[in-house]
Amino acid sequence: MPPLNFMKTDISNLPEKKQRELARIKEILFEQFELAKGNKTKPHIVKGQILKIVLFGSYARGDWVDEAGKTAKGYQSDYDLLIVVNYDELTDMSTYWYKAEDKIVLDQSIKTPIGLIAHTLGEVNDKLAQGQYFFTDIIRDGIALHEAKGHRFVQPKPLNAEEACETAKEYFDEWFTASKNSTKLFTYALREGIWKDAAFMLHQTVERLYTAYLLTTTGYSPATHNVRKLRAFVEAKDERFRAVWPDEDRFQRRSFELLKEAYVKARYSKHYKITEEELAWLGDRAEALAALVKTASEERLKELKAATGK
């Protein structure tokens, strides 16, 4: 692998409309980051910087899809963006980045959905030094939309095949088993008519299933409870998952939105309402998700085992 200390910076292969969107997104990220720092006086916040903004995933590789308005489902790839900062506290999405996400979503000049993750340079370099697939792929395929001078990524270390296989197996066993446990609690709550608890436990099932797949296949899962974000990550990696959640009518779209909201609202909001019919549909879809996660993860484990030569 050639040295990756210097990243690609050219996005001229993308349509002009996409280039303009990315320029506007970059502008919003810097603007909202400065506003989020506000009047904070902690030295490390005052000196907080965006060191890099890296476009990765399908738009960086060139295999993105934009069928919005062209087909019934109208699948559209997200812009996957890695924001690299200089202090750990600045990676907190709920403090420093959620308003930027909201503003990007509401900006009428941006028609493409986004997925943001934030990490420190030290954290990314640690993962690269360990040979983690997810960050190695980002550095190899990604395009730097912004880079501060003097802040480089380290050269990725090749991951030991046996270690990679063993770690992936441990991830799968832990998280897939956890998803089964939360499914049992969902089933009990559904049977007893405890709708809010059923919704929360089903959210946990789906979150754990997506986490199981991501950790098994990439060694990385974003630190979020937002199942829509996790879904986007997984669907971008494996298009088979796009069929899990049909969104052809209002009932299907509303049901998934209720699932997404369940992590907070099912526990704390007296206004959260979900029906037995919605829970039953969501439960069926979670069962389909579990089957696909198992299949896709076992495929990956088989590949990793083959790489060990055993």
C-alpha positions as CSV (number, residue, x, y, z in Angstrom):
1,M,0.0,0.0,0.0
2,P,1.5,3.4,-0.9
3,P,1.9,6.0,1.9
4,L,-1.4,7.5,3.0
5,N,0.0,10.5,4.8
6,F,-1.4,12.7,2.1
7,M,-5.0,12.2,1.0
8,K,-6.8,12.8,-2.2
9,T,-8.4,16.2,-2.4
10,D,-10.0,16.3,-5.9
11,I,-13.8,15.9,-6.1
12,S,-14.0,17.1,-9.8
13,N,-15.3,13.6,-10.7
14,L,-18.6,14.5,-8.9
15,P,-21.3,16.4,-10.7
16,E,-21.1,20.2,-10.2
17,K,-24.4,20.1,-8.2
18,K,-22.8,17.6,-5.7
19,Q,-19.6,19.7,-5.5
20,R,-21.7,22.8,-4.6
21,E,-23.6,20.8,-1.9
22,L,-20.4,19.6,-0.4
23,A,-19.0,23.1,-0.4
24,R,-22.1,24.4,1.4
25,I,-22.0,21.5,3.9
26,K,-18.4,22.3,4.7
27,E,-19.3,26.0,5.2
28,I,-22.1,25.0,7.6
29,L,-19.9,22.6,9.6
30,F,-17.3,25.4,10.3
31,E,-20.0,28.0,11.0
32,Q,-21.9,25.8,13.5
33,F,-18.7,24.4,15.1
34,E,-17.7,28.0,16.1
35,L,-21.2,28.7,17.3
36,A,-21.2,25.5,19.4
37,K,-18.0,26.5,21.1
38,G,-19.7,29.8,22.0
39,N,-18.4,31.6,25.0
40,K,-16.8,28.5,26.6
41,T,-13.6,29.4,28.4
42,K,-11.9,26.0,28.7
43,P,-8.5,26.3,27.0
44,H,-8.9,23.2,25.0
45,I,-12.3,24.3,23.7
46,V,-11.1,27.8,22.8
47,K,-8.3,26.1,20.9
48,G,-10.6,23.6,19.4
49,Q,-10.1,23.0,15.6
50,I,-11.5,21.0,12.8
51,L,-8.3,19.4,11.5
52,K,-9.9,17.4,8.7
53,I,-13.2,16.9,6.9
54,V,-13.0,13.6,4.9
55,L,-15.6,12.4,2.4
56,F,-15.7,8.6,2.5
57,G,-18.0,5.8,1.4
58,S,-19.8,5.7,-1.9
59,Y,-19.2,9.3,-3.0
60,A,-15.5,8.9,-2.4
61,R,-15.3,5.5,-4.2
62,G,-17.5,6.6,-7.1
63,D,-20.3,4.0,-6.7
64,W,-22.9,6.3,-5.2
65,V,-26.6,6.1,-6.1
66,D,-29.1,8.9,-6.5
67,E,-32.5,7.7,-7.6
68,A,-34.5,10.3,-5.7
69,G,-37.7,10.9,-7.6
70,K,-36.7,8.4,-10.3
71,T,-38.1,5.2,-8.8
72,A,-40.7,4.2,-6.3
73,K,-38.2,3.8,-3.4
74,G,-35.9,6.4,-4.8
75,Y,-32.8,5.2,-2.9
76,Q,-30.2,7.9,-2.4
77,S,-26.6,7.4,-1.1
78,D,-25.6,9.6,1.9
79,Y,-22.6,11.8,2.0
80,D,-20.4,10.0,4.6
81,L,-18.2,12.6,6.4
82,L,-15.5,12.0,9.0
83,I,-14.8,15.2,11.0
84,V,-11.4,15.1,12.7
85,V,-10.8,17.4,15.7
86,N,-8.0,18.0,18.1
87,Y,-9.8,17.3,21.5
88,D,-11.9,14.4,22.6
89,E,-14.7,16.6,24.0
90,L,-15.3,18.1,20.6
91,T,-16.4,14.7,19.2
92,D,-19.6,14.9,21.2
93,M,-22.3,14.9,18.6
94,S,-25.1,16.1,20.9
95,T,-23.1,19.2,21.9
96,Y,-21.0,20.2,18.9
97,W,-22.6,18.7,15.8
98,Y,-26.3,18.1,16.0
99,K,-27.2,21.7,15.1
100,A,-25.0,21.5,12.1
101,E,-26.8,18.3,11.1
102,D,-30.1,20.0,11.5
103,K,-29.1,23.0,9.5
104,I,-27.8,20.9,6.7
105,V,-31.0,18.9,6.5
106,L,-33.1,22.1,6.4
107,D,-30.9,23.8,3.9
108,Q,-32.9,24.0,0.6
109,S,-29.7,24.0,-1.5
110,I,-28.7,20.5,-0.2
111,K,-30.7,17.6,-1.5
112,T,-28.4,14.8,-0.5
113,P,-28.7,13.2,3.0
114,I,-25.6,13.1,5.2
115,G,-24.0,10.9,7.8
116,L,-21.5,12.5,10.2
117,I,-19.0,10.9,12.5
118,A,-16.5,12.8,14.6
119,H,-13.2,11.5,16.1
120,T,-9.9,13.0,17.3
121,L,-6.8,12.7,15.2
122,G,-5.2,10.6,17.9
123,E,-8.1,8.2,18.0
124,V,-8.1,7.7,14.2
125,N,-4.3,7.2,14.2
126,D,-4.6,4.7,17.0
127,K,-7.1,2.7,15.0
128,L,-4.9,2.9,11.9
129,A,-1.9,1.7,13.9
130,Q,-4.1,-1.3,14.9
131,G,-5.0,-2.0,11.3
132,Q,-8.7,-1.5,11.8
133,Y,-10.5,-2.0,8.5
134,F,-13.0,0.8,8.7
135,F,-10.5,3.7,9.2
136,T,-8.0,2.1,6.8
137,D,-10.7,2.1,4.1
138,I,-11.5,5.7,4.8
139,I,-7.9,6.8,4.5
140,R,-7.3,4.7,1.3
141,D,-10.5,5.7,-0.5
142,G,-11.5,9.0,1.2
143,I,-11.2,12.6,-0.2
144,A,-10.1,15.4,2.1
145,L,-12.5,18.4,1.8
146,H,-10.4,20.2,4.4
147,E,-7.0,19.6,6.0
148,A,-5.2,21.7,8.5
149,K,-1.4,21.8,7.8
150,G,0.8,19.6,9.9
151,H,-1.8,17.1,11.0
152,R,-1.3,13.8,9.2
153,F,-2.7,10.3,9.5
154,V,-0.2,7.6,10.2
155,Q,0.4,4.7,7.8
156,P,-2.1,1.9,8.5
157,K,-0.7,-1.3,9.8
158,P,-1.7,-4.6,8.1
159,L,-4.0,-6.5,10.5
160,N,-3.0,-10.0,11.5
161,A,-5.5,-12.4,9.9
162,E,-5.9,-14.6,12.9
163,E,-6.5,-11.6,15.2
164,A,-9.0,-10.1,12.8
165,C,-10.9,-13.4,12.6
166,E,-11.0,-13.9,16.3
167,T,-12.0,-10.3,17.1
168,A,-14.8,-10.4,14.5
169,K,-16.1,-13.6,15.9
170,E,-16.1,-12.2,19.4
171,Y,-18.0,-9.1,18.2
172,F,-20.6,-11.2,16.5
173,D,-21.2,-13.6,19.4
174,E,-21.5,-10.7,21.9
175,W,-23.8,-8.4,20.0
176,F,-26.0,-11.0,18.2
177,T,-26.6,-12.7,21.6
178,A,-27.5,-9.3,23.1
179,S,-30.0,-8.8,20.3
180,K,-31.6,-12.1,21.1
181,N,-31.9,-11.1,24.7
182,S,-33.6,-7.8,23.9
183,T,-35.9,-9.6,21.5
184,K,-37.1,-11.9,24.3
185,L,-37.9,-8.8,26.4
186,F,-39.7,-7.2,23.5
187,T,-41.8,-10.4,23.0
188,Y,-42.7,-10.5,26.7
189,A,-43.7,-6.8,26.8
190,L,-45.7,-7.2,23.6
191,R,-47.6,-10.2,25.0
192,E,-48.4,-8.3,28.2
193,G,-49.5,-5.2,26.4
194,I,-46.7,-3.0,27.7
195,W,-46.4,-1.0,24.5
196,K,-43.8,1.5,25.5
197,D,-41.4,-1.1,27.0
198,A,-42.0,-3.2,23.9
199,A,-41.0,-0.3,21.7
200,F,-37.8,0.4,23.7
201,M,-36.7,-3.2,23.7
202,L,-37.3,-3.5,20.0
203,H,-35.2,-0.4,19.5
204,Q,-32.4,-2.1,21.5
205,T,-32.8,-5.2,19.3
206,V,-32.4,-3.3,16.1
207,E,-29.5,-1.2,17.4
208,R,-27.7,-4.3,18.6
209,L,-28.2,-6.1,15.3
210,Y,-26.8,-3.2,13.3
211,T,-23.9,-3.0,15.8
212,A,-23.3,-6.7,15.4
213,Y,-23.1,-6.4,11.6
214,L,-20.9,-3.3,11.6
215,L,-18.4,-4.5,14.2
216,T,-18.2,-8.0,12.6
217,T,-17.6,-6.7,9.1
218,T,-15.6,-3.5,9.7
219,G,-14.5,-3.4,13.4
220,Y,-16.3,-0.1,13.8
221,S,-19.8,1.1,14.8
222,P,-20.6,4.8,15.3
223,A,-21.3,5.9,18.9
224,T,-25.0,6.6,18.4
225,H,-28.4,5.2,19.4
226,N,-30.0,6.7,16.3
227,V,-31.1,3.6,14.4
228,R,-31.7,5.7,11.2
229,K,-28.0,6.5,11.2
230,L,-27.0,2.9,11.8
231,R,-29.4,1.8,9.1
232,A,-27.8,4.3,6.6
233,F,-24.3,3.0,7.5
234,V,-25.3,-0.6,6.9
235,E,-27.3,0.0,3.8
236,A,-24.5,1.9,2.2
237,K,-22.2,-1.1,2.9
238,D,-24.5,-3.8,1.8
239,E,-27.5,-3.0,-0.5
240,R,-29.3,-6.2,0.6
241,F,-30.3,-4.4,3.8
242,R,-32.3,-1.8,1.9
243,A,-35.2,-4.3,1.5
244,V,-35.5,-4.7,5.3
245,W,-37.5,-1.5,5.9
246,P,-40.0,-0.9,3.1
247,D,-41.2,2.8,3.2
248,E,-43.9,2.7,0.5
249,D,-46.7,4.1,2.6
250,R,-47.3,6.3,5.6
251,F,-47.8,3.4,8.0
252,Q,-44.4,2.0,7.3
253,R,-42.6,5.3,7.5
254,R,-44.4,6.3,10.7
255,S,-43.6,2.9,12.3
256,F,-39.9,3.2,11.6
257,E,-39.9,6.8,13.0
258,L,-41.6,5.5,16.2
259,L,-38.9,2.9,16.5
260,K,-36.2,5.6,16.1
261,E,-37.8,7.8,18.7
262,A,-38.3,4.9,21.2
263,Y,-34.8,5.1,22.7
264,V,-35.7,8.4,24.5
265,K,-39.5,9.0,24.1
266,A,-40.7,5.5,25.0
267,R,-39.0,5.9,28.4
268,Y,-39.5,9.5,29.2
269,S,-42.4,11.0,27.2
270,K,-46.0,10.6,28.3
271,H,-47.0,11.7,24.8
272,Y,-45.3,8.7,23.1
273,K,-47.9,6.4,21.5
274,I,-47.4,3.2,19.5
275,T,-50.0,0.6,18.6
276,E,-50.0,-3.1,18.7
277,E,-50.2,-3.2,14.9
278,E,-47.2,-1.0,14.5
279,L,-45.2,-3.0,17.0
280,A,-46.1,-6.3,15.3
281,W,-45.0,-4.9,11.9
282,L,-41.7,-3.6,13.4
283,G,-41.2,-6.9,15.1
284,D,-41.5,-8.8,11.8
285,R,-39.0,-6.4,10.1
286,A,-36.6,-6.8,13.0
287,E,-36.8,-10.6,12.5
288,A,-35.9,-10.1,8.8
289,L,-33.1,-7.9,9.9
290,A,-31.7,-10.5,12.3
291,A,-31.8,-13.2,9.6
292,L,-29.8,-11.0,7.2
293,V,-27.3,-9.8,9.8
294,K,-26.7,-13.5,10.6
295,T,-26.2,-14.4,7.0
296,A,-24.0,-11.4,6.1
297,S,-21.9,-11.7,9.3
298,E,-21.3,-15.4,8.7
299,E,-20.2,-14.6,5.2
300,R,-17.6,-12.2,6.5
301,L,-16.4,-14.6,9.2
302,K,-15.9,-17.2,6.5
303,E,-13.8,-14.8,4.5
304,L,-11.7,-13.9,7.5
305,K,-11.2,-17.6,8.4
306,A,-10.1,-18.4,4.9
307,A,-7.6,-15.6,5.1
308,T,-5.9,-17.3,8.0
309,G,-5.2,-20.4,5.9
310,K,-6.8,-22.7,8.4
